[in-house]
Amino acid sequence: MSLPTKRSTCSSSSSSSAPMKKARNGLQQTPQSRDDDNDREGFPAEEDPTPAAANLSRKKATLPQPTKKKLVIKLNRAKPTLPTNFEKNTWAKLQSAIQAIFLMKPVTFDYEGLYQAVDNLCLHKLEEKLYQQIEKECEVHISAALKTLVGQNTDPSVFLSLVERRWQDFCDQMVMIRSIALSLDRKYVIQNPCVRSLWEMGLQLFRNHLSLAYEVEQRTVTGLLSMIEKERLGEAVDRTLLSHLLKMFTALGIYMESFETRFLECTSEFYAAEGMKYMHQSDVPEYLKHAEERLHEENERCILYLDAGTRKPLIATTEKQLLECHISPILDKGFTTLMDGRRTEDLQRLYTLLSRIDAFEFLRQALSSYIRKSGQRIVMDDEKDKDMVQSLLDFKTSLDTIWEESFSKNESFGNTIKDSFEHLINLRQNRPAELIAKFLDEKLRAGNKGT
């Protein structure tokens, strides 16, 4: 009876010891692990979330940051006020400085301080009154400077030097005044189109008082015209002085009305008299050279000291008096001599000068007349029929040379030569044609014998 008891005990102990051994080997499954295994066997495994989804979930979980507010500090500045009597005291300093500049004395105030004072007046809307005060002060001194030239009993060249000195002083003085009151130009004048700049205001004052001092203006113009005439006659003159004074007239805007009109009238009178004189005293080649030199001189005069706008009327006046008025005498007196002497250089000069005044038609007529007269002596001389063809060929060769070297191969002149020769061939009906045919036959026979 005791044996069954032991067997049951052993079986229970053996059954309990087996799981313990498995547990030691790490193979024992807990109830939870068995449930997990059952889940994996009955259902598909759940996928892990992607990194992007994880990041998105983290971003959504981030709390919004509070916005930063800017701190703005507003300063309530009161408009600066001018000290008592500032305007009066400032103008007193500026007036003293302007007077010192016009009287060529040292300015006792600092230029930077004067500039700042003008700028302050402009800032407080006092620029209009300041502009009027400066204009009035400048007018006083400009008028006084020009009045010192009235009644000057000096040599014309000395008087012109005094005028130039006054003008140069005026320019220097206005530049200094403008540098002090530059704020007026920048802040007042630029906003008022009807108001002149300080420089233009000074020019207007100088122009007005120069016109009031009529004697000064007239003596200046007369002196300039006298100097130019002396230069035309070969005397040496001060071209720098001429240039400065004529630029003064241009800057003042009175060049044309006060100087140019009288200058062109004097030029016309001068060259009208000179043209008549040289036409009677010299031959045509010398006259042409003289006219060419005069035109060159007048062109150089425009470059050196005359206004650029004077060039066209000046050259036209010179061409009229030296060329247009003497076309017929030049051609009648000298064209035949030039052609007979084959003077290609002088003929080229004649061609160039007449091209300036559009007088080619006169020259073509003279050429045609010359060819017909000279050719007629060859064709109509019965005693020289034997040499007529060769003489005509030599004559034609010389004309071709002149046409190429002197007349620039002008097509109209080439046609004139051709037409004139056709006229010569037809002067004696068929005789010139017969002689030409005979001449060619002889040349051909001589050529065949040579071969």
C-alpha positions in Angstrom: 0.0 0.0 0.0 2.9 2.3 0.5 4.2 1.8 -3.1 1.5 3.7 -4.9 2.1 6.6 -2.6 5.7 6.8 -3.6 4.9 6.5 -7.3 2.5 9.4 -7.2 5.0 11.4 -5.2 7.7 10.7 -7.7 5.6 11.5 -10.7 4.6 14.8 -9.2 8.1 15.6 -8.3 9.3 14.7 -11.7 6.7 16.7 -13.4 7.6 19.7 -11.4 11.3 19.4 -11.8 11.1 19.4 -15.6 9.8 22.9 -15.9 12.4 24.1 -13.5 15.2 22.7 -15.6 13.7 24.4 -18.7 13.6 27.6 -16.8 17.2 27.3 -16.0 18.0 26.9 -19.6 16.0 30.0 -20.5 13.3 28.1 -22.5 10.4 28.5 -20.1 7.5 30.5 -21.5 5.4 32.7 -19.3 1.7 33.0 -19.8 2.1 36.6 -21.2 4.6 35.3 -23.8 2.2 32.6 -24.8 -0.6 35.1 -25.3 1.8 37.2 -27.5 2.6 34.2 -29.6 -1.0 33.4 -30.0 -1.6 37.0 -31.2 1.2 36.8 -33.7 -0.1 33.6 -35.1 -3.7 34.8 -35.5 -3.2 38.4 -36.7 -0.8 40.3 -39.0 2.0 42.2 -37.3 1.5 46.0 -36.8 3.9 48.2 -38.9 6.2 50.7 -37.1 5.6 54.4 -37.8 7.9 56.1 -40.4 10.5 58.7 -39.3 8.6 61.5 -41.2 5.4 60.7 -39.4 7.3 60.6 -36.1 8.7 64.1 -36.8 5.3 65.4 -37.8 3.9 64.2 -34.6 6.6 65.9 -32.7 6.1 69.2 -34.6 2.4 69.1 -33.9 3.2 68.6 -30.3 5.5 71.7 -30.2 3.8 74.7 -28.6 3.7 78.0 -30.6 6.3 80.5 -29.8 5.2 84.0 -28.7 5.8 86.8 -31.3 8.4 89.4 -30.5 7.2 93.0 -30.3 9.4 95.9 -31.3 9.9 98.7 -28.9 9.5 102.1 -30.6 10.6 105.2 -28.9 9.2 108.4 -30.2 11.0 111.7 -29.5 8.9 114.8 -29.6 11.5 117.4 -30.8 10.6 120.9 -30.7 11.4 123.0 -33.9 14.6 124.9 -33.2 14.2 128.6 -32.9 16.6 131.3 -34.0 18.3 133.5 -31.5 17.1 137.0 -31.1 18.3 139.3 -34.0 19.9 136.2 -35.7 18.7 137.3 -39.2 20.0 140.9 -38.7 23.3 139.8 -37.3 23.8 137.2 -40.0 23.2 139.6 -42.8 25.6 142.1 -41.2 28.3 139.4 -41.4 27.4 138.4 -44.9 27.2 142.0 -46.1 30.6 142.7 -44.6 32.1 139.6 -46.4 30.5 140.6 -49.7 31.9 144.1 -49.4 35.4 142.8 -48.6 35.2 140.5 -51.6 34.3 143.3 -54.0 36.9 145.6 -52.5 39.5 142.9 -52.7 40.1 142.9 -49.0 40.6 140.0 -46.6 37.3 138.5 -45.3 37.4 138.6 -41.5 34.9 135.8 -41.0 35.3 132.1 -41.4 34.0 130.9 -44.8 32.5 127.8 -43.3 30.7 129.8 -40.7 29.3 132.1 -43.3 28.1 129.1 -45.4 26.4 127.6 -42.3 24.7 130.9 -41.5 23.2 131.1 -45.0 22.1 127.5 -44.7 20.3 128.3 -41.4 18.5 131.2 -43.0 17.3 128.9 -45.8 16.2 126.3 -43.2 13.9 128.9 -41.6 12.4 130.1 -44.9 14.3 133.4 -45.0 16.0 132.7 -48.3 13.9 135.0 -50.5 14.8 138.1 -48.5 18.5 137.0 -48.3 18.6 136.6 -52.1 17.2 140.1 -52.6 19.8 141.5 -50.2 22.7 139.8 -51.9 21.4 141.0 -55.3 21.1 144.6 -54.1 24.6 144.6 -52.6 26.2 143.1 -55.8 24.5 145.7 -57.9 26.0 148.5 -55.9 29.6 147.3 -56.4 29.2 146.2 -60.1 27.8 149.6 -61.0 30.6 151.3 -59.3 33.3 149.1 -61.0 31.9 149.9 -64.5 31.6 153.6 -63.8 35.4 153.8 -63.2 35.8 153.0 -66.9 33.8 156.0 -68.1 36.0 158.9 -69.2 39.2 157.0 -69.4 41.4 158.9 -71.9 43.8 156.1 -72.7 45.1 154.2 -75.6 42.5 151.7 -77.1 44.6 148.7 -76.2 45.1 150.0 -72.6 41.4 150.6 -72.3 40.6 147.1 -73.5 43.0 145.8 -70.8 41.1 147.7 -68.1 37.8 146.3 -69.3 39.2 142.8 -69.2 40.5 143.4 -65.7 37.1 144.5 -64.5 35.5 141.4 -66.1 38.0 139.0 -64.6 37.6 140.6 -61.1 33.8 140.3 -61.5 34.0 136.6 -62.3 36.3 135.8 -59.4 34.1 137.8 -57.0 30.9 136.1 -58.1 32.5 132.7 -57.7 33.5 133.5 -54.1 30.0 134.9 -53.3 28.3 131.8 -54.8 30.5 129.5 -52.8 29.4 131.2 -49.6 25.7 131.3 -50.5 25.6 128.0 -52.3 22.6 126.9 -50.2 20.5 129.6 -52.0 21.1 128.0 -55.3 20.4 124.5 -54.0 17.4 125.2 -51.8 15.8 128.3 -53.2 16.7 128.9 -56.8 16.2 125.3 -57.8 12.6 125.4 -56.4 11.8 128.6 -58.2 12.3 128.4 -62.0 11.7 132.1 -62.4 14.6 133.0 -60.1 18.1 133.2 -61.6 21.1 131.5 -60.0 23.5 133.7 -58.3 25.9 133.5 -61.2 23.2 134.4 -63.8 22.0 137.2 -61.5 25.5 138.6 -61.5 25.7 138.4 -65.3 22.4 140.2 -65.6 23.6 143.0 -63.4 26.9 143.4 -65.3 25.0 143.4 -68.6 22.5 146.0 -67.5 25.1 148.4 -66.1 27.4 147.9 -69.2 24.5 149.0 -71.4 23.9 152.0 -69.2 27.6 152.9 -69.6 27.1 153.2 -73.4 30.5 154.8 -73.8 32.3 151.8 -72.3 30.5 149.3 -74.5 31.0 151.2 -77.7 34.7 151.9 -77.0 35.2 148.2 -76.3 33.6 147.1 -79.6 35.5 149.7 -81.5 38.7 148.7 -79.9 38.1 145.0 -80.8 37.4 145.8 -84.4 40.5 148.0 -84.6 42.7 145.2 -83.3 41.2 142.7 -85.8 41.8 145.1 -88.7 45.4 145.6 -87.6 45.9 141.8 -87.5 44.5 141.6 -91.1 47.1 144.2 -92.1 49.9 142.1 -90.7 50.4 143.6 -87.3 50.9 141.5 -84.2 48.0 141.8 -81.7 47.2 140.3 -78.3 44.9 137.4 -79.3 44.4 136.4 -75.6 42.9 139.8 -74.9 40.7 139.5 -77.9 39.6 136.0 -76.8 38.8 137.1 -73.2 36.7 140.1 -74.2 34.8 138.3 -76.9 34.0 135.5 -74.4 32.8 138.2 -72.1 30.3 139.4 -74.8 29.2 135.8 -75.3 28.7 135.2 -71.6 26.7 138.4 -71.3 24.5 137.4 -74.2 25.3 140.5 -76.3 27.9 139.1 -78.7 25.6 139.1 -81.7 23.8 142.4 -81.3 26.8 144.4 -80.0 29.7 142.9 -81.8 29.0 140.4 -84.6 26.8 142.6 -86.7 29.3 145.4 -86.8 32.2 143.0 -87.3 30.6 141.4 -90.4 29.9 144.9 -91.8 33.6 145.9 -91.3 34.8 142.6 -92.8 32.7 143.2 -95.9 34.0 146.7 -96.4 37.6 145.6 -95.8 37.6 142.8 -98.3 35.6 144.7 -100.9 38.3 147.4 -101.0 41.1 144.8 -100.9 39.5 142.7 -103.7 39.4 145.7 -106.0 42.9 146.7 -105.2 44.5 143.2 -105.7 42.5 142.5 -108.8 44.0 145.5 -110.5 47.5 145.1 -109.1 48.2 141.4 -109.4 47.8 138.6 -111.9 45.2 135.9 -111.5 47.5 133.2 -110.0 48.7 135.7 -107.3 45.1 136.8 -106.6 43.9 133.2 -106.2 46.7 132.5 -103.7 45.8 135.7 -101.8 42.1 134.8 -101.6 43.0 131.3 -100.4 45.3 132.7 -97.7 42.6 135.1 -96.5 40.0 132.4 -96.2 42.4 130.3 -94.2 43.2 133.3 -91.9 39.5 134.0 -91.3 38.9 130.3 -90.4 41.8 130.4 -88.0 40.4 133.5 -86.5 37.2 131.7 -85.7 39.1 129.0 -84.0 41.3 131.3 -81.9 39.0 133.9 -80.5 35.7 134.4 -82.4 32.5 132.7 -81.4 31.9 129.4 -83.3 28.6 130.8 -84.7 30.4 133.6 -86.5 32.4 131.2 -88.8 29.7 130.6 -91.4 28.6 134.3 -92.0 32.3 135.4 -91.8 33.5 132.9 -94.5 30.5 133.7 -96.7 31.2 137.4 -96.5 34.9 136.9 -97.4 34.0 134.6 -100.3 31.5 137.0 -101.6 33.9 140.0 -101.7 37.0 138.2 -102.9 35.5 135.6 -105.2 31.8 136.1 -106.2 32.3 139.8 -107.1 35.3 138.9 -109.3 34.4 135.7 -111.1 34.2 137.3 -114.5 37.5 139.3 -114.2 39.3 136.2 -112.9 38.2 134.0 -115.8 38.5 136.7 -118.5 41.9 137.8 -117.3 43.6 134.6 -116.4 41.8 131.4 -117.5 43.3 131.3 -121.0 46.8 132.0 -119.6 46.5 129.1 -117.1 45.2 126.7 -119.7 47.9 127.6 -122.3 50.6 127.3 -119.6 49.2 123.9 -118.4 49.4 125.3 -114.8 47.5 122.5 -113.2 48.2 123.6 -109.6 46.7 127.1 -110.2 43.8 125.6 -112.1 43.2 123.2 -109.2 43.2 126.2 -106.8 40.7 128.0 -109.1 38.5 124.9 -109.3 38.6 124.6 -105.4 37.8 128.3 -104.8 34.9 128.4 -107.3 33.5 125.2 -105.8 33.1 127.1 -102.5 30.7 129.6 -104.1 28.9 127.1 -106.4 30.3 128.7 -109.6 31.2 125.6 -111.6 28.9 126.7 -114.4 31.0 129.8 -115.1 34.2 127.6 -115.1 32.6 125.1 -117.5 31.6 127.8 -119.9 35.1 129.2 -119.8 36.5 125.7 -120.5 34.2 125.1 -123.4 34.9 128.5 -124.9 38.7 127.9 -124.5 38.5 124.4 -126.2 36.5 125.7 -129.1 38.7 128.7 -129.8 41.9 126.8 -129.4 40.7 123.8 -131.4 39.3 126.0 -134.2 42.7 127.4 -134.9 43.9 123.8 -135.4 40.9 122.5 -137.5 40.3 125.6 -139.7 43.9 126.0 -140.8 44.1 124.3 -144.2 47.9 124.6 -144.4 48.2 122.4 -141.4 45.9 119.6 -142.4 48.8 117.2 -142.5 49.4 117.7 -138.7 45.8 118.4 -137.7 45.0 115.0 -136.3 48.2 114.8 -134.2 47.7 118.3 -133.0 44.1 117.5 -131.9 45.4 114.4 -130.1 48.1 116.4 -128.3 45.5 119.0 -127.3 43.1 116.3 -126.1 45.9 114.7 -124.0 46.7 118.0 -122.3 43.0 118.5 -121.5 42.6 115.1 -120.1 45.6 115.8 -117.8 44.0 119.0 -116.6 40.7 117.2 -116.1 42.3 114.6 -113.9 44.8 116.7 -111.9 42.9 120.0 -111.7 39.2 119.3 -112.0 39.1 116.1 -109.9 37.7 114.1 -112.8 34.5 115.9 -112.5 32.0 114.3 -114.8 30.4 117.5 -115.9 33.7 118.9 -117.0 34.5 115.6 -118.8 31.3 116.0 -120.7 32.2 119.6 -121.5 35.5 118.4 -123.1 33.7 115.7 -125.1 31.0 118.0 -126.4 33.5 120.7 -127.3 35.6 118.2 -129.4 32.5 117.0 -131.2 31.9 120.6 -132.2 35.5 120.8 -133.5 35.2 117.7 -135.6 32.0 119.0 -137.3 33.4 122.5 -138.2 34.7 121.4 -141.6 32.1 118.9 -142.6 33.8 115.7 -143.6 37.4 116.9 -143.8 38.5 116.2 -140.2 36.9 112.7 -140.4 38.8 112.0 -143.6 42.1 113.1 -142.0 41.4 111.0 -138.9 40.7 107.9 -141.1 43.8 108.5 -143.1 45.9 108.9 -139.9 44.6 105.7 -138.4 45.3 103.8 -141.7 48.9 105.0 -141.6 49.3 103.9 -138.0 47.9 100.5 -138.8 50.2 100.1 -141.8 53.2 101.1 -139.8 52.2 98.7 -137.1 51.9 95.8 -139.6 55.3 96.5 -141.1 56.8 96.5 -137.6 55.5 93.0 -137.0 
